[in-house]
Amino acid sequence: MAIINENYLKLSNNYLFSEIAKRVKAFKENYPDRNVISLGIGDVTQPLPKASVDAMAKAVEEMGKITTFRGYGPEHGYDFLINAIIKNDYLPRGVELSPSEVFISDGAKSDCGNIGDILSINNSVGVTDPVYPVYVDSNVMSGRAGNLTNAGWSNVVYMPCNTANNFKPRIPQRHIDIIYLCYPNNPMGVVLSKKELEDWVEYALENDSLILFDAAYEAYIQESDIPHSIYEIEGAKKCAIEFRSFSKTAGFTGVRCGYTIVPEELTAFTPDGKPVGMNRLWNRRQCTKFNGTSYITQRGAEAIYTEQGQKQVKNTISYYMSNARHMKSAFEEVGIDVYGGENAPYLWLKTPDCLSSWEFFDRMLYEANVVVTPGVGFGPSGEGFVRLTAFGRKEDCSEAMNRIKRLLN
Ligand code: PLP
């Protein structure tokens, strides 16, 4: 008899996005002639950079010739991409990495979800509230999150983010073994300053904690003094793993490529307190369970670091950030409190008239025909907020803002 991993039974269904889909479907059935605009989506709308398309087409040609065909690649990625990442994403920010510290993958979601494989289920886990749900659910699956109580998962420490702390978690007063930080943040759209990130690194070093730093949106940072990588902070290589993604940087949501940095000097501990290098464990995990990202994909990712690629990527990011600015000023005009959207493609809105997240969602859907994401779906502290993304088409964002201004003015 095969016995299941019962932890999966503890997971709720993905209530947030299925409930949104259900309500939008019901609306469209009742009002089939209305043009519904979705500003709730977390997916991009602009096509791949031309440099990546050309590089992938060339790689496909290579795969079709006996002389240049490639089969399995190195599990941790091809040197050409690893070296391009080190040279372009880290060295200019004063961070030196060796190729063995960079692991190419099929995206940040897999790596954020899989990293728990090399960590004991007895660790305590800290997350912000609201939070990107993958961090919590992957810990539920392994049993690390404990049991669901009225206050959330018993082994998860929730760090509320609200107007009182500018949506940035306070440094915990107690010990937490593993802490997930995501900056620029999804869903709240905020970033951490260098000083704020230094405080986290100091906490982690003092407490022997591990920071899992998700920098999937670093390319959206506009202000020059905001750190893009946690390794810009002294000592971070001793306490942090960093996840990055080509999804939102270069439109790779459907192509799939990301990477994870596990520094050689990063250690965690055996139950009796002996330090063990995390790099060796992650390498072993990846070599056993992952057979590498496709050669074609990695050539496409490498191409974003060419001069043309960089220009094209920057253009697309400017396009989305111009949406963000436009949306933010439209909400400010009608007197809605709006946060984020300056160094991130996400806007975090306080609902007007004390409406709940879902009440405001319905109002937007029925009266402006615009879909937003209820903040409460990301955690209890998200109640009374909604998330909007800047990833839509410019004309859709403009039309949505006109409708919302008419409605709320
Ligand atoms: N991390 C965060 C915070 C995200 O919002 C997302 C995607 O929405 C991901 C990771 C996933 O990225 P990828 O497409 O590389 O799996």
Boltz pocket constraint, residues with backbone or C-beta under 6 A from the ligand:
constraints:
  - pocket:
      binder: B
      contacts: [[A, 42], [A, 106], [A, 107], [A, 108], [A, 109], [A, 110], [A, 112], [A, 132], [A, 182], [A, 184], [A, 186], [A, 214], [A, 216], [A, 244], [A, 245], [A, 246], [A, 247], [A, 252], [A, 253], [A, 257], [A, 258]]
      max_distance: 6.0
